[in-house]
């Protein structure tokens, strides 16, 4: 799924907070490296920043999770991370990025690596507030149950007076349903000047990013709130919350595809990846799973219980049921890949068919070729991979084993049960199996012998 990049009025930068411990995930994998729709939570946050047109992105990581820093630098470059050590609150975390943005002149947005549904489109209204004259803009939402969230104290016109954390809130403030998502935008110089004055004299002894709102208001700076749907700003702190966020993402993406003309008889059973591309006019049946890197053209039918990853499916092709397409599979227009057929790194030509029970790994299959049931591309010798190429209009008999490297020419045929180890020229027939021998009466004599042995054992028991 391609995310359009917004064109900013002023230069933009993002500070992504990714230093949390994530202990409630109860997993050796750092929280922000867990995956939603096949993509890490951290990557979703970076996608949002890039979609906003941020020319600088700084990821704040903790000393306890070096893998997070490695992942961020792999995507963004060697200078993309700063370390918050020790962790002393969100305000302290943003201050860790001060030196990294010392030469930046523009607006900064603070986001969170554990909020994968907070997309560029969700955050963009903050910059509208900045463009409209706000010095500080905060993204809020109206919570169904506000317990646990900081509350936004507002004046008319979405003027934001202050943010009160749950532990600091009195009974009246706890009734407020306008809550803080944590996402905040401000001019870089204003933001870090305000942060320099944040104190930690609160119930947790931490430096709250939210305190910059009250400080800004005290200085007569303009502070405003923009609002987003609650589901779009939900964070992930446990495996249950990750599953809930996955469900929200999947539901929204399936709906978008159906609006574009994709048919899904049972959409709730289809699992998509972050970059799944399906053209209008395609059909996706029940219980289909898409891993990363899949594109489906119009008119293709993906039948039930199929699994696709890193594959391209051409116009009008038929896949499944129970098919598996692995990375590098390129299925041509009107080709058929049937039940219990696995295809890996093979280019299948237009109109070719492999309808039953085959493994096709490394190579190519020409247009209108027919691959019989039980065919195996023997592509691995225990040390290296080799390719098998089947020509246009070729016919591979059932239960054939093609031992790579090997080529079966255009229009050629292999006899059922053959083990093909040498190239087959165009139009030829290859047979590689022992000559059939018939022993007349052997089966009748064999059964009589076995029956006699059985009767003898029975007689011995009765005596």
Secondary structure by P-SEA (a helix, b strand, c coil): cbbbbbbbccbbbbbbbcccccccccccccccccccccccaaaaaaaaaaaacccbbbbbbccccaaaaaaaaacccccccccccccccaaaaaaaaccccccccbbbbbbbccccccccccaaaaaaaaaacccbbbbbbbccccccbbbbbccccccccccccccccccccccccccccccccccaaaaaaaaaacccccccccccccaaaaaaaaacccccccccccccccccccaaaaaaaaaaaaaaaaaaaaaabbbbcccccccccccccccccbbbccbbbbccbbbbccccccccbbbbcccccccbbbbccbbbbcccbbbcccccccccbbbccbbbccccccccbbbbccccccccbbbccccccccccccbbbbbbbccbbbbccbbbbcccbbbcccbbbcccccccccccccbbbbbccccccccaaaaaaaaaaaaaaaaaaaaaac
